[in-house]
């Protein structure tokens, strides 16, 4: 009969999938709370999510999970308190009080094989060719940051934008693009999470388009001036959520191989911080009103003396 694994066994499996030593030096990955040394600590259910926020912690408790695995760290920088009157402290108190451990796989999951960008490419139906920024320690050349991909057939940028919007989780931001909607896209680089620091590498890859998140005005503007590279900008949460499904499937495979009685779930809670979006195109903006007023303002030649001009 399948047996429930101990917390230490599951954590060891997670560390094998996403070794902590492959995280960036500034990162904070690994087990945040949970007694890994307790041989009586068993895991029957694991919840995967992007963000370790209170709503997700409550969800883990409600679903009876003994382990919550998130992509984003709870404590990325040092702290002096886990008091329950702080929102992060309240998360820790909620988890510990209800016997839920928290484990983080962040940049070590970004560069893994498969990693966050593989999951993003898979959600969009793209064929992965190679990493965008290869990991020099991987002789197979499969690990690294971002992925260079190709479409099964070239698509106009506008159609690709619609495909991405339909494939990724619904967020207030949705997706936006920079480039001619009719331009054909055959190759594309993708990077889950914030990716505007990689523009130079993307240009060197010679792809037609780049899909990532958190594109800022100046880097995006300069990138468009440098080359005809099309840009697709999605919500940070949306580009990383597909990893949760991929990660859960990876742990499922381990459980099946080890004969564990373990169930994984993926949180459908949208933890993107933005909650509303008002499109500007269908509305008359102050700038368009000013332009119209300037175009229609009467000149000296148009004025009629004595009339109510």
Secondary structure as a PSIPRED ss2 file (coil, helix, strand):
# PSIPRED VFORMAT (PSIPRED V4.0)

   1 X C   1.000  0.000  0.000
   2 X C   1.000  0.000  0.000
   3 X E   0.000  0.000  1.000
   4 X C   1.000  0.000  0.000
   5 X E   0.000  0.000  1.000
   6 X E   0.000  0.000  1.000
   7 X H   0.000  1.000  0.000
   8 X H   0.000  1.000  0.000
   9 X H   0.000  1.000  0.000
  10 X H   0.000  1.000  0.000
  11 X H   0.000  1.000  0.000
  12 X H   0.000  1.000  0.000
  13 X H   0.000  1.000  0.000
  14 X H   0.000  1.000  0.000
  15 X H   0.000  1.000  0.000
  16 X H   0.000  1.000  0.000
  17 X H   0.000  1.000  0.000
  18 X C   1.000  0.000  0.000
  19 X C   1.000  0.000  0.000
  20 X H   0.000  1.000  0.000
  21 X H   0.000  1.000  0.000
  22 X H   0.000  1.000  0.000
  23 X C   1.000  0.000  0.000
  24 X C   1.000  0.000  0.000
  25 X C   1.000  0.000  0.000
  26 X C   1.000  0.000  0.000
  27 X C   1.000  0.000  0.000
  28 X C   1.000  0.000  0.000
  29 X C   1.000  0.000  0.000
  30 X E   0.000  0.000  1.000
  31 X E   0.000  0.000  1.000
  32 X E   0.000  0.000  1.000
  33 X E   0.000  0.000  1.000
  34 X C   1.000  0.000  0.000
  35 X C   1.000  0.000  0.000
  36 X C   1.000  0.000  0.000
  37 X C   1.000  0.000  0.000
  38 X C   1.000  0.000  0.000
  39 X C   1.000  0.000  0.000
  40 X C   1.000  0.000  0.000
  41 X C   1.000  0.000  0.000
  42 X E   0.000  0.000  1.000
  43 X E   0.000  0.000  1.000
  44 X C   1.000  0.000  0.000
  45 X E   0.000  0.000  1.000
  46 X E   0.000  0.000  1.000
  47 X E   0.000  0.000  1.000
  48 X E   0.000  0.000  1.000
  49 X E   0.000  0.000  1.000
  50 X C   1.000  0.000  0.000
  51 X C   1.000  0.000  0.000
  52 X C   1.000  0.000  0.000
  53 X C   1.000  0.000  0.000
  54 X H   0.000  1.000  0.000
  55 X H   0.000  1.000  0.000
  56 X H   0.000  1.000  0.000
  57 X H   0.000  1.000  0.000
  58 X H   0.000  1.000  0.000
  59 X H   0.000  1.000  0.000
  60 X H   0.000  1.000  0.000
  61 X H   0.000  1.000  0.000
  62 X H   0.000  1.000  0.000
  63 X C   1.000  0.000  0.000
  64 X C   1.000  0.000  0.000
  65 X C   1.000  0.000  0.000
  66 X C   1.000  0.000  0.000
  67 X E   0.000  0.000  1.000
  68 X E   0.000  0.000  1.000
  69 X E   0.000  0.000  1.000
  70 X E   0.000  0.000  1.000
  71 X C   1.000  0.000  0.000
  72 X C   1.000  0.000  0.000
  73 X C   1.000  0.000  0.000
  74 X C   1.000  0.000  0.000
  75 X C   1.000  0.000  0.000
  76 X C   1.000  0.000  0.000
  77 X C   1.000  0.000  0.000
  78 X C   1.000  0.000  0.000
  79 X C   1.000  0.000  0.000
  80 X C   1.000  0.000  0.000
  81 X C   1.000  0.000  0.000
  82 X C   1.000  0.000  0.000
  83 X C   1.000  0.000  0.000
  84 X C   1.000  0.000  0.000
  85 X C   1.000  0.000  0.000
  86 X C   1.000  0.000  0.000
  87 X H   0.000  1.000  0.000
  88 X H   0.000  1.000  0.000
  89 X H   0.000  1.000  0.000
  90 X H   0.000  1.000  0.000
  91 X H   0.000  1.000  0.000
  92 X H   0.000  1.000  0.000
  93 X H   0.000  1.000  0.000
  94 X H   0.000  1.000  0.000
  95 X H   0.000  1.000  0.000
  96 X H   0.000  1.000  0.000
  97 X H   0.000  1.000  0.000
  98 X C   1.000  0.000  0.000
  99 X C   1.000  0.000  0.000
 100 X C   1.000  0.000  0.000
 101 X E   0.000  0.000  1.000
 102 X E   0.000  0.000  1.000
 103 X E   0.000  0.000  1.000
 104 X E   0.000  0.000  1.000
 105 X C   1.000  0.000  0.000
 106 X C   1.000  0.000  0.000
 107 X H   0.000  1.000  0.000
 108 X H   0.000  1.000  0.000
 109 X H   0.000  1.000  0.000
 110 X H   0.000  1.000  0.000
 111 X C   1.000  0.000  0.000
 112 X C   1.000  0.000  0.000
 113 X C   1.000  0.000  0.000
 114 X C   1.000  0.000  0.000
 115 X C   1.000  0.000  0.000
 116 X H   0.000  1.000  0.000
 117 X H   0.000  1.000  0.000
 118 X H   0.000  1.000  0.000
 119 X H   0.000  1.000  0.000
 120 X H   0.000  1.000  0.000
 121 X H   0.000  1.000  0.000
 122 X H   0.000  1.000  0.000
 123 X H   0.000  1.000  0.000
 124 X C   1.000  0.000  0.000
 125 X C   1.000  0.000  0.000
 126 X C   1.000  0.000  0.000
 127 X E   0.000  0.000  1.000
 128 X E   0.000  0.000  1.000
 129 X E   0.000  0.000  1.000
 130 X E   0.000  0.000  1.000
 131 X E   0.000  0.000  1.000
 132 X E   0.000  0.000  1.000
 133 X E   0.000  0.000  1.000
 134 X E   0.000  0.000  1.000
 135 X C   1.000  0.000  0.000
 136 X C   1.000  0.000  0.000
 137 X C   1.000  0.000  0.000
 138 X C   1.000  0.000  0.000
 139 X C   1.000  0.000  0.000
 140 X C   1.000  0.000  0.000
 141 X C   1.000  0.000  0.000
 142 X C   1.000  0.000  0.000
 143 X C   1.000  0.000  0.000
 144 X E   0.000  0.000  1.000
 145 X E   0.000  0.000  1.000
 146 X E   0.000  0.000  1.000
 147 X E   0.000  0.000  1.000
 148 X E   0.000  0.000  1.000
 149 X E   0.000  0.000  1.000
 150 X E   0.000  0.000  1.000
 151 X E   0.000  0.000  1.000
 152 X E   0.000  0.000  1.000
 153 X E   0.000  0.000  1.000
 154 X E   0.000  0.000  1.000
 155 X E   0.000  0.000  1.000
 156 X E   0.000  0.000  1.000
 157 X H   0.000  1.000  0.000
 158 X H   0.000  1.000  0.000
 159 X H   0.000  1.000  0.000
 160 X H   0.000  1.000  0.000
 161 X H   0.000  1.000  0.000
 162 X H   0.000  1.000  0.000
 163 X H   0.000  1.000  0.000
 164 X H   0.000  1.000  0.000
 165 X H   0.000  1.000  0.000
 166 X H   0.000  1.000  0.000
 167 X H   0.000  1.000  0.000
 168 X C   1.000  0.000  0.000
 169 X C   1.000  0.000  0.000
 170 X C   1.000  0.000  0.000
 171 X C   1.000  0.000  0.000
 172 X C   1.000  0.000  0.000
 173 X C   1.000  0.000  0.000
 174 X C   1.000  0.000  0.000
 175 X E   0.000  0.000  1.000
 176 X E   0.000  0.000  1.000
 177 X E   0.000  0.000  1.000
 178 X E   0.000  0.000  1.000
 179 X C   1.000  0.000  0.000
 180 X C   1.000  0.000  0.000
 181 X C   1.000  0.000  0.000
 182 X C   1.000  0.000  0.000
 183 X C   1.000  0.000  0.000
 184 X E   0.000  0.000  1.000
 185 X E   0.000  0.000  1.000
 186 X E   0.000  0.000  1.000
 187 X E   0.000  0.000  1.000
 188 X E   0.000  0.000  1.000
 189 X E   0.000  0.000  1.000
 190 X E   0.000  0.000  1.000
 191 X E   0.000  0.000  1.000
 192 X E   0.000  0.000  1.000
 193 X E   0.000  0.000  1.000
 194 X E   0.000  0.000  1.000
 195 X C   1.000  0.000  0.000
 196 X H   0.000  1.000  0.000
 197 X H   0.000  1.000  0.000
 198 X H   0.000  1.000  0.000
 199 X H   0.000  1.000  0.000
 200 X H   0.000  1.000  0.000
 201 X H   0.000  1.000  0.000
 202 X H   0.000  1.000  0.000
 203 X H   0.000  1.000  0.000
 204 X H   0.000  1.000  0.000
 205 X H   0.000  1.000  0.000
 206 X C   1.000  0.000  0.000
 207 X C   1.000  0.000  0.000
 208 X C   1.000  0.000  0.000
 209 X E   0.000  0.000  1.000
 210 X E   0.000  0.000  1.000
 211 X E   0.000  0.000  1.000
 212 X E   0.000  0.000  1.000
 213 X E   0.000  0.000  1.000
 214 X C   1.000  0.000  0.000
 215 X C   1.000  0.000  0.000
 216 X C   1.000  0.000  0.000
 217 X H   0.000  1.000  0.000
 218 X H   0.000  1.000  0.000
 219 X H   0.000  1.000  0.000
 220 X H   0.000  1.000  0.000
 221 X H   0.000  1.000  0.000
 222 X H   0.000  1.000  0.000
 223 X H   0.000  1.000  0.000
 224 X H   0.000  1.000  0.000
 225 X H   0.000  1.000  0.000
 226 X H   0.000  1.000  0.000
 227 X C   1.000  0.000  0.000
 228 X C   1.000  0.000  0.000
 229 X C   1.000  0.000  0.000
 230 X E   0.000  0.000  1.000
 231 X E   0.000  0.000  1.000
 232 X E   0.000  0.000  1.000
 233 X E   0.000  0.000  1.000
 234 X E   0.000  0.000  1.000
 235 X C   1.000  0.000  0.000
 236 X H   0.000  1.000  0.000
 237 X H   0.000  1.000  0.000
 238 X H   0.000  1.000  0.000
 239 X H   0.000  1.000  0.000
 240 X H   0.000  1.000  0.000
 241 X H   0.000  1.000  0.000
 242 X H   0.000  1.000  0.000
 243 X H   0.000  1.000  0.000
 244 X H   0.000  1.000  0.000
 245 X H   0.000  1.000  0.000
 246 X H   0.000  1.000  0.000
 247 X H   0.000  1.000  0.000
 248 X H   0.000  1.000  0.000
 249 X H   0.000  1.000  0.000
 250 X H   0.000  1.000  0.000
 251 X H   0.000  1.000  0.000
 252 X H   0.000  1.000  0.000
 253 X H   0.000  1.000  0.000
 254 X H   0.000  1.000  0.000
 255 X H   0.000  1.000  0.000
 256 X H   0.000  1.000  0.000
 257 X H   0.000  1.000  0.000
 258 X H   0.000  1.000  0.000
 259 X C   1.000  0.000  0.000
 260 X E   0.000  0.000  1.000
 261 X C   1.000  0.000  0.000
 262 X C   1.000  0.000  0.000
 263 X E   0.000  0.000  1.000
 264 X E   0.000  0.000  1.000
 265 X E   0.000  0.000  1.000
 266 X E   0.000  0.000  1.000
 267 X C   1.000  0.000  0.000
 268 X C   1.000  0.000  0.000
 269 X C   1.000  0.000  0.000
 270 X C   1.000  0.000  0.000
 271 X C   1.000  0.000  0.000
 272 X C   1.000  0.000  0.000
 273 X C   1.000  0.000  0.000
 274 X C   1.000  0.000  0.000
 275 X C   1.000  0.000  0.000
 276 X C   1.000  0.000  0.000
 277 X C   1.000  0.000  0.000
 278 X C   1.000  0.000  0.000
 279 X C   1.000  0.000  0.000
 280 X C   1.000  0.000  0.000
 281 X C   1.000  0.000  0.000
 282 X C   1.000  0.000  0.000
 283 X C   1.000  0.000  0.000
 284 X C   1.000  0.000  0.000
 285 X C   1.000  0.000  0.000
 286 X H   0.000  1.000  0.000
 287 X H   0.000  1.000  0.000
 288 X H   0.000  1.000  0.000
 289 X H   0.000  1.000  0.000
 290 X H   0.000  1.000  0.000
 291 X H   0.000  1.000  0.000
 292 X H   0.000  1.000  0.000
 293 X H   0.000  1.000  0.000
 294 X H   0.000  1.000  0.000
 295 X H   0.000  1.000  0.000
 296 X H   0.000  1.000  0.000
 297 X C   1.000  0.000  0.000
 298 X C   1.000  0.000  0.000
 299 X C   1.000  0.000  0.000
 300 X C   1.000  0.000  0.000
 301 X C   1.000  0.000  0.000
 302 X C   1.000  0.000  0.000
 303 X C   1.000  0.000  0.000
 304 X C   1.000  0.000  0.000
 305 X C   1.000  0.000  0.000
 306 X C   1.000  0.000  0.000
 307 X C   1.000  0.000  0.000
 308 X C   1.000  0.000  0.000
 309 X C   1.000  0.000  0.000
